[in-house]
Amino acid sequence: MTQAIDIQGHRGARGLLPENTLPAFARALSIGVTTLELDCAITRDGVVVVSHDSTLNPEITRGPDGQWITRSDLAINQLKFDELQQFDVGRINPACEYAMRFPHQQPIDGTLMPRLAEVFALVRKAGNDTVRFNIETKISPLHPERSVAPDGFARALIALIERDQLGARAVIQSFDWRTLAVVQREAPQIETSYLSAQQPFTDNILAHETASPWNNGLHTSQFGGSVPRMVQAAGGSIWSPCSNDIDAAVVNEAQALGLKVVVWTVNTEAEMRHMMALGVDGIISDYPDVLRRVAGECGFVLPLPMPMTA
């Protein structure tokens, strides 16, 4: 039997074009992915925009004067959409460490932060009626002032997804599991994906603490230290762990519980092959072109490419 694997373009195709922009999503569609992975924030006037950060990121943002912004505290929820459109996110600041991580990303000056509705429209323009959307809520219990409340955030996404009749093709994911509980309660037709990390650079599980503000009242200590069991108890259908956090045993455990396992963010061929050997259900990558090629070489059925430009 031919197997399939969920090939997800991270922030569109971050390794190739400016992240979370229409050109990056168009490139991912042209390459041929199963899912467009992206992140959302909400402006002061209620517009859902595509951004990995709840604040404007100085590493990728230039102001109306063409200069790199220096403030990291410009919260998107404090700006109206028209104000946000004055900022250019089409290039990484070459002076920052981030640029060294993605030396082959092609800049596109003049690229603006898109609305989520524009991403949906782009896919319609491509004539692609199969690609899925993995949409992350950029919200943090540690910084409630930087976003709308979890209920309002989830409802804004649900409204857009339902307006475009994409409930069967959308997944809402988050490190902040409060938003996922709202989706499950109010739009059970939309799948939820529970992001997790137990790494020095980020940790929303906090297994060594007595509680975690990220997990909507749950903690691994209630589940024998098992994150998959905690995700199942929360009502999720997908567990999306950091790829550094898994091995064959935990993948098998999650799948035995009925969960799909979609790992992030996998960028080297060796790691891609390792994840496929572990039997994960999906891989999120900044290089969907490489991921697609490796998946084909490993015998997986591939989604159709949809050549287009933004």
Contacts in CASP RR format, 6 or more apart in sequence:
PFRMAT RR
TARGET T0000
AUTHOR 0000-0000-0000
METHOD contacts of the structure
MODEL  1
MTQAIDIQGHRGARGLLPENTLPAFARALSIGVTTLELDCAITRDGVVVV
SHDSTLNPEITRGPDGQWITRSDLAINQLKFDELQQFDVGRINPACEYAM
RFPHQQPIDGTLMPRLAEVFALVRKAGNDTVRFNIETKISPLHPERSVAP
DGFARALIALIERDQLGARAVIQSFDWRTLAVVQREAPQIETSYLSAQQP
FTDNILAHETASPWNNGLHTSQFGGSVPRMVQAAGGSIWSPCSNDIDAAV
VNEAQALGLKVVVWTVNTEAEMRHMMALGVDGIISDYPDVLRRVAGECGF
VLPLPMPMTA
2 299 0 8 1.000
2 300 0 8 1.000
2 301 0 8 1.000
3 299 0 8 1.000
3 300 0 8 1.000
3 301 0 8 1.000
4 34 0 8 1.000
4 300 0 8 1.000
4 301 0 8 1.000
5 34 0 8 1.000
5 276 0 8 1.000
5 280 0 8 1.000
5 281 0 8 1.000
5 282 0 8 1.000
5 283 0 8 1.000
5 295 0 8 1.000
5 300 0 8 1.000
6 34 0 8 1.000
6 35 0 8 1.000
6 132 0 8 1.000
6 260 0 8 1.000
6 262 0 8 1.000
6 281 0 8 1.000
6 282 0 8 1.000
6 283 0 8 1.000
7 32 0 8 1.000
7 33 0 8 1.000
7 34 0 8 1.000
7 35 0 8 1.000
7 282 0 8 1.000
7 283 0 8 1.000
7 285 0 8 1.000
7 288 0 8 1.000
7 291 0 8 1.000
7 292 0 8 1.000
7 295 0 8 1.000
7 302 0 8 1.000
7 303 0 8 1.000
8 33 0 8 1.000
8 34 0 8 1.000
8 35 0 8 1.000
8 36 0 8 1.000
8 37 0 8 1.000
8 134 0 8 1.000
8 262 0 8 1.000
8 282 0 8 1.000
8 283 0 8 1.000
8 284 0 8 1.000
8 285 0 8 1.000
8 288 0 8 1.000
9 28 0 8 1.000
9 33 0 8 1.000
9 35 0 8 1.000
9 36 0 8 1.000
9 37 0 8 1.000
9 284 0 8 1.000
9 285 0 8 1.000
9 286 0 8 1.000
9 288 0 8 1.000
9 291 0 8 1.000
10 37 0 8 1.000
10 264 0 8 1.000
10 265 0 8 1.000
10 284 0 8 1.000
10 285 0 8 1.000
10 286 0 8 1.000
10 288 0 8 1.000
11 19 0 8 1.000
11 20 0 8 1.000
11 24 0 8 1.000
11 37 0 8 1.000
11 38 0 8 1.000
11 39 0 8 1.000
11 52 0 8 1.000
11 286 0 8 1.000
12 19 0 8 1.000
12 20 0 8 1.000
12 24 0 8 1.000
12 25 0 8 1.000
12 27 0 8 1.000
12 28 0 8 1.000
12 36 0 8 1.000
12 37 0 8 1.000
12 38 0 8 1.000
12 288 0 8 1.000
13 24 0 8 1.000
13 25 0 8 1.000
13 27 0 8 1.000
13 28 0 8 1.000
13 31 0 8 1.000
13 286 0 8 1.000
13 287 0 8 1.000
13 288 0 8 1.000
13 289 0 8 1.000
14 20 0 8 1.000
14 24 0 8 1.000
14 102 0 8 1.000
14 105 0 8 1.000
14 286 0 8 1.000
15 102 0 8 1.000
15 104 0 8 1.000
15 105 0 8 1.000
15 286 0 8 1.000
15 287 0 8 1.000
16 24 0 8 1.000
16 27 0 8 1.000
16 104 0 8 1.000
16 105 0 8 1.000
16 106 0 8 1.000
16 286 0 8 1.000
16 287 0 8 1.000
16 289 0 8 1.000
17 23 0 8 1.000
17 24 0 8 1.000
17 27 0 8 1.000
17 105 0 8 1.000
17 106 0 8 1.000
17 108 0 8 1.000
18 24 0 8 1.000
18 60 0 8 1.000
18 89 0 8 1.000
18 90 0 8 1.000
18 91 0 8 1.000
18 92 0 8 1.000
18 105 0 8 1.000
18 107 0 8 1.000
18 108 0 8 1.000
18 111 0 8 1.000
19 52 0 8 1.000
19 60 0 8 1.000
20 38 0 8 1.000
20 39 0 8 1.000
20 50 0 8 1.000
20 51 0 8 1.000
20 52 0 8 1.000
20 89 0 8 1.000
20 113 0 8 1.000
20 114 0 8 1.000
21 50 0 8 1.000
21 89 0 8 1.000
21 90 0 8 1.000
21 108 0 8 1.000
21 111 0 8 1.000
21 112 0 8 1.000
21 113 0 8 1.000
21 114 0 8 1.000
21 310 0 8 1.000
22 111 0 8 1.000
22 114 0 8 1.000
22 118 0 8 1.000
22 119 0 8 1.000
22 122 0 8 1.000
22 310 0 8 1.000
23 108 0 8 1.000
23 111 0 8 1.000
23 309 0 8 1.000
23 310 0 8 1.000
25 36 0 8 1.000
25 38 0 8 1.000
25 119 0 8 1.000
25 122 0 8 1.000
25 123 0 8 1.000
25 310 0 8 1.000
26 122 0 8 1.000
26 126 0 8 1.000
26 308 0 8 1.000
26 309 0 8 1.000
26 310 0 8 1.000
28 36 0 8 1.000
28 288 0 8 1.000
29 36 0 8 1.000
29 122 0 8 1.000
29 123 0 8 1.000
29 126 0 8 1.000
29 128 0 8 1.000
29 131 0 8 1.000
29 305 0 8 1.000
29 306 0 8 1.000
29 308 0 8 1.000
30 305 0 8 1.000
30 306 0 8 1.000
30 307 0 8 1.000
30 308 0 8 1.000
31 288 0 8 1.000
31 289 0 8 1.000
31 292 0 8 1.000
31 305 0 8 1.000
32 288 0 8 1.000
32 292 0 8 1.000
32 302 0 8 1.000
32 303 0 8 1.000
32 304 0 8 1.000
32 305 0 8 1.000
32 306 0 8 1.000
33 131 0 8 1.000
33 288 0 8 1.000
33 292 0 8 1.000
33 303 0 8 1.000
34 131 0 8 1.000
34 132 0 8 1.000
34 303 0 8 1.000
35 131 0 8 1.000
35 132 0 8 1.000
35 133 0 8 1.000
35 134 0 8 1.000
35 171 0 8 1.000
36 119 0 8 1.000
36 123 0 8 1.000
36 131 0 8 1.000
36 132 0 8 1.000
36 133 0 8 1.000
36 134 0 8 1.000
37 134 0 8 1.000
37 136 0 8 1.000
37 284 0 8 1.000
38 50 0 8 1.000
38 116 0 8 1.000
38 119 0 8 1.000
38 133 0 8 1.000
38 134 0 8 1.000
38 135 0 8 1.000
38 136 0 8 1.000
39 50 0 8 1.000
39 51 0 8 1.000
39 52 0 8 1.000
39 53 0 8 1.000
39 135 0 8 1.000
39 136 0 8 1.000
39 138 0 8 1.000
40 48 0 8 1.000
40 49 0 8 1.000
40 50 0 8 1.000
40 51 0 8 1.000
40 116 0 8 1.000
40 135 0 8 1.000
40 136 0 8 1.000
40 137 0 8 1.000
40 138 0 8 1.000
40 157 0 8 1.000
41 48 0 8 1.000
41 49 0 8 1.000
41 51 0 8 1.000
41 53 0 8 1.000
41 54 0 8 1.000
41 76 0 8 1.000
41 77 0 8 1.000
41 138 0 8 1.000
41 147 0 8 1.000
42 48 0 8 1.000
42 49 0 8 1.000
42 76 0 8 1.000
42 77 0 8 1.000
42 147 0 8 1.000
42 148 0 8 1.000
42 153 0 8 1.000
42 156 0 8 1.000
43 49 0 8 1.000
43 76 0 8 1.000
43 77 0 8 1.000
43 79 0 8 1.000
43 80 0 8 1.000
43 81 0 8 1.000
43 84 0 8 1.000
44 77 0 8 1.000
44 78 0 8 1.000
44 79 0 8 1.000
44 80 0 8 1.000
45 80 0 8 1.000
45 81 0 8 1.000
46 81 0 8 1.000
46 148 0 8 1.000
46 156 0 8 1.000
47 81 0 8 1.000
47 115 0 8 1.000
48 115 0 8 1.000
48 116 0 8 1.000
48 117 0 8 1.000
48 156 0 8 1.000
48 157 0 8 1.000
48 160 0 8 1.000
49 76 0 8 1.000
49 81 0 8 1.000
49 84 0 8 1.000
49 113 0 8 1.000
49 114 0 8 1.000
49 115 0 8 1.000
49 116 0 8 1.000
50 113 0 8 1.000
50 114 0 8 1.000
50 115 0 8 1.000
50 116 0 8 1.000
50 119 0 8 1.000
51 76 0 8 1.000
51 113 0 8 1.000
51 138 0 8 1.000
52 138 0 8 1.000
53 76 0 8 1.000
53 138 0 8 1.000
54 75 0 8 1.000
54 76 0 8 1.000
54 77 0 8 1.000
54 138 0 8 1.000
54 139 0 8 1.000
54 140 0 8 1.000
54 143 0 8 1.000
54 146 0 8 1.000
54 147 0 8 1.000
55 72 0 8 1.000
55 73 0 8 1.000
55 74 0 8 1.000
55 75 0 8 1.000
55 76 0 8 1.000
55 146 0 8 1.000
56 69 0 8 1.000
56 71 0 8 1.000
56 72 0 8 1.000
56 74 0 8 1.000
56 76 0 8 1.000
56 87 0 8 1.000
57 72 0 8 1.000
58 68 0 8 1.000
58 69 0 8 1.000
58 70 0 8 1.000
58 71 0 8 1.000
58 72 0 8 1.000
58 93 0 8 1.000
58 96 0 8 1.000
59 92 0 8 1.000
59 93 0 8 1.000
59 96 0 8 1.000
59 98 0 8 1.000
59 99 0 8 1.000
60 89 0 8 1.000
60 90 0 8 1.000
60 91 0 8 1.000
60 92 0 8 1.000
60 93 0 8 1.000
60 98 0 8 1.000
61 68 0 8 1.000
61 69 0 8 1.000
61 87 0 8 1.000
61 88 0 8 1.000
61 89 0 8 1.000
62 68 0 8 1.000
62 69 0 8 1.000
62 87 0 8 1.000
62 88 0 8 1.000
62 89 0 8 1.000
62 91 0 8 1.000
63 69 0 8 1.000
63 86 0 8 1.000
63 87 0 8 1.000
63 88 0 8 1.000
64 86 0 8 1.000
64 87 0 8 1.000
66 88 0 8 1.000
68 93 0 8 1.000
69 87 0 8 1.000
75 145 0 8 1.000
75 146 0 8 1.000
75 147 0 8 1.000
76 84 0 8 1.000
76 146 0 8 1.000
77 146 0 8 1.000
77 147 0 8 1.000
77 148 0 8 1.000
81 115 0 8 1.000
84 112 0 8 1.000
84 113 0 8 1.000
85 112 0 8 1.000
85 113 0 8 1.000
87 112 0 8 1.000
87 113 0 8 1.000
88 109 0 8 1.000
88 110 0 8 1.000
88 111 0 8 1.000
88 112 0 8 1.000
89 111 0 8 1.000
89 112 0 8 1.000
89 113 0 8 1.000
90 107 0 8 1.000
90 108 0 8 1.000
90 109 0 8 1.000
90 110 0 8 1.000
90 111 0 8 1.000
91 107 0 8 1.000
91 108 0 8 1.000
91 109 0 8 1.000
92 98 0 8 1.000
92 99 0 8 1.000
92 102 0 8 1.000
92 105 0 8 1.000
92 107 0 8 1.000
93 99 0 8 1.000
102 286 0 8 1.000
116 135 0 8 1.000
116 157 0 8 1.000
116 160 0 8 1.000
117 160 0 8 1.000
117 164 0 8 1.000
119 133 0 8 1.000
120 133 0 8 1.000
120 160 0 8 1.000
120 164 0 8 1.000
120 166 0 8 1.000
122 308 0 8 1.000
122 310 0 8 1.000
123 131 0 8 1.000
123 133 0 8 1.000
125 308 0 8 1.000
126 306 0 8 1.000
126 308 0 8 1.000
127 306 0 8 1.000
128 306 0 8 1.000
130 169 0 8 1.000
130 303 0 8 1.000
130 304 0 8 1.000
131 169 0 8 1.000
131 303 0 8 1.000
131 306 0 8 1.000
132 169 0 8 1.000
132 170 0 8 1.000
132 171 0 8 1.000
133 161 0 8 1.000
133 166 0 8 1.000
133 169 0 8 1.000
133 170 0 8 1.000
133 171 0 8 1.000
134 171 0 8 1.000
134 173 0 8 1.000
134 193 0 8 1.000
134 262 0 8 1.000
134 284 0 8 1.000
135 157 0 8 1.000
135 161 0 8 1.000
135 170 0 8 1.000
135 171 0 8 1.000
135 172 0 8 1.000
135 173 0 8 1.000
136 172 0 8 1.000
136 173 0 8 1.000
136 174 0 8 1.000
136 195 0 8 1.000
137 150 0 8 1.000
137 153 0 8 1.000
137 154 0 8 1.000
137 157 0 8 1.000
137 172 0 8 1.000
137 173 0 8 1.000
137 174 0 8 1.000
137 176 0 8 1.000
137 179 0 8 1.000
138 147 0 8 1.000
139 146 0 8 1.000
139 147 0 8 1.000
139 148 0 8 1.000
139 150 0 8 1.000
139 153 0 8 1.000
139 174 0 8 1.000
139 176 0 8 1.000
139 178 0 8 1.000
139 179 0 8 1.000
140 146 0 8 1.000
140 147 0 8 1.000
140 175 0 8 1.000
140 176 0 8 1.000
141 176 0 8 1.000
141 178 0 8 1.000
141 213 0 8 1.000
141 214 0 8 1.000
142 213 0 8 1.000
147 153 0 8 1.000
148 156 0 8 1.000
150 176 0 8 1.000
150 178 0 8 1.000
150 179 0 8 1.000
150 181 0 8 1.000
150 182 0 8 1.000
151 182 0 8 1.000
152 182 0 8 1.000
153 179 0 8 1.000
154 172 0 8 1.000
154 179 0 8 1.000
154 180 0 8 1.000
154 182 0 8 1.000
154 183 0 8 1.000
154 186 0 8 1.000
155 182 0 8 1.000
155 186 0 8 1.000
157 172 0 8 1.000
157 183 0 8 1.000
158 183 0 8 1.000
158 186 0 8 1.000
158 187 0 8 1.000
158 190 0 8 1.000
161 167 0 8 1.000
161 170 0 8 1.000
161 187 0 8 1.000
161 190 0 8 1.000
162 187 0 8 1.000
167 187 0 8 1.000
167 189 0 8 1.000
167 190 0 8 1.000
168 189 0 8 1.000
170 190 0 8 1.000
170 191 0 8 1.000
171 190 0 8 1.000
171 191 0 8 1.000
171 192 0 8 1.000
171 193 0 8 1.000
171 238 0 8 1.000
172 179 0 8 1.000
172 180 0 8 1.000
172 183 0 8 1.000
172 190 0 8 1.000
172 191 0 8 1.000
172 192 0 8 1.000
172 193 0 8 1.000
173 180 0 8 1.000
173 192 0 8 1.000
173 193 0 8 1.000
173 194 0 8 1.000
173 195 0 8 1.000
173 238 0 8 1.000
173 240 0 8 1.000
174 180 0 8 1.000
174 193 0 8 1.000
174 194 0 8 1.000
174 195 0 8 1.000
175 195 0 8 1.000
175 196 0 8 1.000
175 197 0 8 1.000
175 202 0 8 1.000
175 204 0 8 1.000
175 214 0 8 1.000
176 204 0 8 1.000
176 214 0 8 1.000
177 194 0 8 1.000
177 214 0 8 1.000
177 215 0 8 1.000
177 216 0 8 1.000
177 218 0 8 1.000
177 234 0 8 1.000
178 216 0 8 1.000
180 192 0 8 1.000
180 193 0 8 1.000
180 194 0 8 1.000
180 216 0 8 1.000
180 234 0 8 1.000
180 236 0 8 1.000
181 216 0 8 1.000
181 234 0 8 1.000
183 190 0 8 1.000
183 192 0 8 1.000
184 192 0 8 1.000
184 235 0 8 1.000
184 236 0 8 1.000
191 236 0 8 1.000
191 237 0 8 1.000
191 238 0 8 1.000
192 235 0 8 1.000
192 236 0 8 1.000
192 237 0 8 1.000
192 238 0 8 1.000
193 236 0 8 1.000
193 237 0 8 1.000
193 238 0 8 1.000
193 239 0 8 1.000
193 240 0 8 1.000
193 262 0 8 1.000
194 231 0 8 1.000
194 234 0 8 1.000
194 236 0 8 1.000
194 238 0 8 1.000
194 239 0 8 1.000
194 240 0 8 1.000
195 204 0 8 1.000
195 240 0 8 1.000
195 241 0 8 1.000
195 264 0 8 1.000
196 204 0 8 1.000
196 205 0 8 1.000
196 227 0 8 1.000
196 231 0 8 1.000
196 239 0 8 1.000
196 240 0 8 1.000
196 241 0 8 1.000
196 242 0 8 1.000
196 245 0 8 1.000
197 203 0 8 1.000
197 204 0 8 1.000
197 205 0 8 1.000
197 241 0 8 1.000
197 242 0 8 1.000
197 245 0 8 1.000
198 205 0 8 1.000
198 207 0 8 1.000
198 227 0 8 1.000
198 242 0 8 1.000
198 245 0 8 1.000
199 242 0 8 1.000
199 244 0 8 1.000
199 245 0 8 1.000
202 242 0 8 1.000
204 212 0 8 1.000
204 214 0 8 1.000
204 215 0 8 1.000
205 212 0 8 1.000
205 214 0 8 1.000
205 215 0 8 1.000
205 220 0 8 1.000
205 227 0 8 1.000
206 212 0 8 1.000
206 214 0 8 1.000
206 219 0 8 1.000
207 220 0 8 1.000
207 221 0 8 1.000
207 225 0 8 1.000
209 219 0 8 1.000
210 219 0 8 1.000
210 221 0 8 1.000
211 217 0 8 1.000
211 219 0 8 1.000
212 218 0 8 1.000
212 219 0 8 1.000
215 230 0 8 1.000
215 234 0 8 1.000
216 234 0 8 1.000
218 230 0 8 1.000
218 233 0 8 1.000
218 234 0 8 1.000
219 230 0 8 1.000
220 226 0 8 1.000
220 227 0 8 1.000
220 230 0 8 1.000
222 230 0 8 1.000
222 233 0 8 1.000
223 229 0 8 1.000
223 230 0 8 1.000
223 233 0 8 1.000
226 253 0 8 1.000
227 239 0 8 1.000
227 241 0 8 1.000
227 245 0 8 1.000
227 250 0 8 1.000
228 239 0 8 1.000
228 250 0 8 1.000
228 253 0 8 1.000
228 254 0 8 1.000
228 257 0 8 1.000
228 259 0 8 1.000
229 253 0 8 1.000
229 257 0 8 1.000
231 239 0 8 1.000
231 254 0 8 1.000
231 259 0 8 1.000
232 257 0 8 1.000
232 258 0 8 1.000
232 259 0 8 1.000
236 259 0 8 1.000
237 258 0 8 1.000
237 259 0 8 1.000
237 260 0 8 1.000
238 259 0 8 1.000
238 260 0 8 1.000
238 261 0 8 1.000
238 262 0 8 1.000
238 281 0 8 1.000
239 254 0 8 1.000
239 259 0 8 1.000
239 260 0 8 1.000
239 261 0 8 1.000
239 262 0 8 1.000
240 261 0 8 1.000
240 262 0 8 1.000
240 263 0 8 1.000
240 264 0 8 1.000
240 284 0 8 1.000
241 250 0 8 1.000
241 261 0 8 1.000
241 263 0 8 1.000
241 264 0 8 1.000
242 263 0 8 1.000
242 264 0 8 1.000
243 263 0 8 1.000
243 264 0 8 1.000
243 265 0 8 1.000
243 266 0 8 1.000
243 271 0 8 1.000
243 275 0 8 1.000
246 261 0 8 1.000
246 263 0 8 1.000
246 278 0 8 1.000
246 280 0 8 1.000
247 278 0 8 1.000
248 278 0 8 1.000
248 279 0 8 1.000
251 261 0 8 1.000
251 278 0 8 1.000
251 279 0 8 1.000
251 280 0 8 1.000
254 261 0 8 1.000
255 261 0 8 1.000
255 281 0 8 1.000
260 281 0 8 1.000
260 282 0 8 1.000
261 279 0 8 1.000
261 280 0 8 1.000
261 281 0 8 1.000
261 282 0 8 1.000
262 280 0 8 1.000
262 281 0 8 1.000
262 282 0 8 1.000
262 283 0 8 1.000
262 284 0 8 1.000
263 275 0 8 1.000
263 280 0 8 1.000
263 282 0 8 1.000
263 283 0 8 1.000
263 284 0 8 1.000
264 284 0 8 1.000
265 284 0 8 1.000
265 285 0 8 1.000
265 286 0 8 1.000
266 272 0 8 1.000
266 275 0 8 1.000
266 283 0 8 1.000
266 284 0 8 1.000
266 285 0 8 1.000
266 291 0 8 1.000
267 285 0 8 1.000
267 286 0 8 1.000
267 287 0 8 1.000
267 290 0 8 1.000
269 290 0 8 1.000
269 294 0 8 1.000
272 283 0 8 1.000
272 285 0 8 1.000
272 290 0 8 1.000
272 291 0 8 1.000
272 294 0 8 1.000
272 295 0 8 1.000
273 294 0 8 1.000
273 298 0 8 1.000
275 282 0 8 1.000
275 283 0 8 1.000
276 283 0 8 1.000
276 294 0 8 1.000
276 295 0 8 1.000
276 298 0 8 1.000
276 300 0 8 1.000
283 291 0 8 1.000
285 291 0 8 1.000
292 302 0 8 1.000
295 302 0 8 1.000
296 302 0 8 1.000
END
